[in-house]
Amino acid sequence: MSAIDLLVTSGNGPVECRIALSALLGILERETVRLGCSFGTSLGPMPDQHGAKSAIISIDGPEAEQIAVGYCGTIRFTFKSPARPGHKRQNWYVAVQRIDSRSEGGEVTIDPADLRFETLRAGGPGGQHQNTTDSAVRVLHRPTGLVVTARDERSQHRNKALALRRLEAMLRQIEVEKQEAAKSGRFVANRTIERGNEVKTFKL
C-alpha cells in the first residue's frame, strides 16, 4: 500500500504562518512515529530561517488513515510572534489537504531536462516492510530546487512515478499561489484557509 500524501500550506500568509507550519511538521512527525508509521517530508521551494511556505508529508503504516483524517482541514496556532515583537495578532493558520492519486487543479508542465533522478536504498518501518534494494527514487527539479523522495513502493519504476506525482502537486500549489497573489494582491490564506472552523488548535 502506498503512503498517504498530505499537502501542508501556509498559503501566502505572513512569516508567522511558516513558523506554524514548521511546528506542525514536528508535531506530525512525533505523532506518526509514536503510532508506528513512517514519516517523510518534502519541503516547498526556498525555505528561509522560519521554514517553508508549503510541504508534502508522506505517512505510511496502519494508522496513516487515522492521522490523515485527524489533520485534514485548518490548523490554528496561537503564539506571540517571535519575528515581530509587539505584533498584536496571535492566531496563525495552516491548511492540510490530501493529495489524491489523480491530479486535480491546474495543470503543470515539467520538462524532463529539468529533472535529475537518483536511486537510493529504500527503508521502511522495519521487519517485513523493510526494503533493502535500491528502489527508492529522489528527484531534483532544477528550476525550483525542489527535492522529492519516494520509497513507498518496492518497484523503482513505481517510486519514480510517485516522486513525480508529489513534485507535480507541489508545483501546482506554487502556481496557485502565484496566480492568486497576482490576481487579488491578497494573501491566499484569506481565501483558501478557512478560519473559525479549525480541526485542531495548538499553543506554542
N, C-alpha and C positions, 0 to 999 in steps of 0.2 A: 504494500500500500504506500502511495506517495505521501509526502508530508503535506500538511495543510499550510498554505501560504497566506499571510496576512500583510496588508499594506498599512503602515502606520504613518500618518502625516500630520504636520502642523499647519498645512496649507501655506499661505503667505503671512502667517502670524508673526508677531514680534519675536525677539531673541528669547524671551521667557518661554515661549512655546517650544523652542528647540531644547531648552533646559528640561522642560517637562517630558518631551519625547525621549531624551536620553535616560531620564529617571524611569520612564515606563519600560524601556528596553531592559534595564536592570531588574525591575520587578518581575517582568515576564520571564526572564531567564531563570531567576531563582525559583519561581513557582513551577516552571516547566521541568527543571532538573529535579525538584523535590518530588514531583509526581512521576518520575521515572521516564520522562520523554527527552528526546534530543532537541537541541535548540540551535538554530543558525540565523545569522543576521547579515544582510547586505545593505550597507548604508547608501543613502542618496548622494548626489554629487556635491563636492566642495563643502564638506562639514568644516565648521570652524571650532574654536575652543569651547563653544557652548553645545556643540553637537550638530547633527544633520537635520534638515527640514523634513526628511522622509526616510523610511527604511522598509525593507521587506523582511519579515520574520518567517522562518520555516520551522514548524513544530511537527515532530514525528513520534508516535507512541500511542499506547492505549488510551491515554487521557487527552489526546490532542484535540478532539472534537469538543470536549467539555471546556477546555481552555479557550478555544476559539469562540464558542458561543458566549462565554462569560465576558469576553473583552470587546467583541464587535460592537461598535457604536461610538459614542462620545465619552472621553475620559476627562474628568476635571481635576486639575491640580491646584491646590491652594498654598501659596507661599509668597513671601515678600521678595521682590526682585533683587537678586544679588548683582545684576548688571546695571540697574538704575536705582540706587539708594534713594529713598524718599518717594518713589513712584507709588501712587495710591492703590492702583489695581493689584489685586492678589489672586484672582481666578484666571487660570490659563487652560486652554483646551487643546486636546489632541484627538484625532479621529482614527479609528481602527476599522478596516473592512477586509472581507475575504477576497482573495483573488481567485476567480473561477478558472477552471481549466480552459474554458472558451473565452477568448479575448472579448472584452466589451469596451465601449467608449471609443474615443478617437483612435484611428489607426496611425501607426508609426512605421517608418521605413528604415530598416537597418542595412547599411552597406556591408556586405561580408568583408570587404577590405578594411573596415574599421574595427574588426574583431580580432582578438588574439586568444586562442584556446590553449589551455594547459590541462594535462591529466594528472591526477594525484590519487593517492591511496584513500579509499573511502573508509569511513569508520561509523559505526552505529552505536546504540546504547550498550552493546556488549552481548555476549552469549551468541545465540543463533542469529541475531541481527548484525553481528559484526561482519564487515566485508573487507577482506584483506587484499583484494585485487585493485589494480589502478583504474578503477571505473569512474571515480569522481571527476567532474569537469569544472574548471574555473574559466570564466570568460571575462576578458577585459574589453570594454568599449572605449577605444582611444579618444574620441572627441569629447566625452564627458568625464572620463576617468573612472566610470562605474566598474566595479568588480563584483561579479555574482558567481556563487558556487552552488553546484547541485551534487549531492552524494546520496540521494534517497533511493535511487534505483540500482539494481545490480548490473544493469547494462550501461556501458559507456554511451551508446547511442541515445538511450532514453534520458540519461543525465544531461547530455548536450542539449536535447530538446527542452528539458525542464529549465536549464540555465537560461536558454534563450527566451523562454516564456516569462521568467522572472525579470529579465532585462527589459523586455518589451513592456511589462507592467510598470516598471519604474520610469521608463522613457515616456509612457503615456501620461503618467502623473505629472512629470515635468512639463509636458506640453500643455496639459490642462491648466496648470498654474500660470504658465506664460500667457496663455490666451485670456484667462480671467483677469489677470493683472493689467494686461493691455486694454481690455475691453472696458473695465469699470474703474480701474485705479484703486479699487477697494481690496482688502485682504480676502483671499479665497476662503479663509476660515469663517468670515462673516456669512458666507453663502452655503458652504458645504459642511461646516462643522456645526451641528445643531446644539445650541446651548439650552440649558434648563431641562434637559432630558437625558442626563448622564447615566451610563450603565455602571460606572464606578467613579469614586472620588478618592483622592489621596491628598494628605497634607505632608509637606516636606519641611 
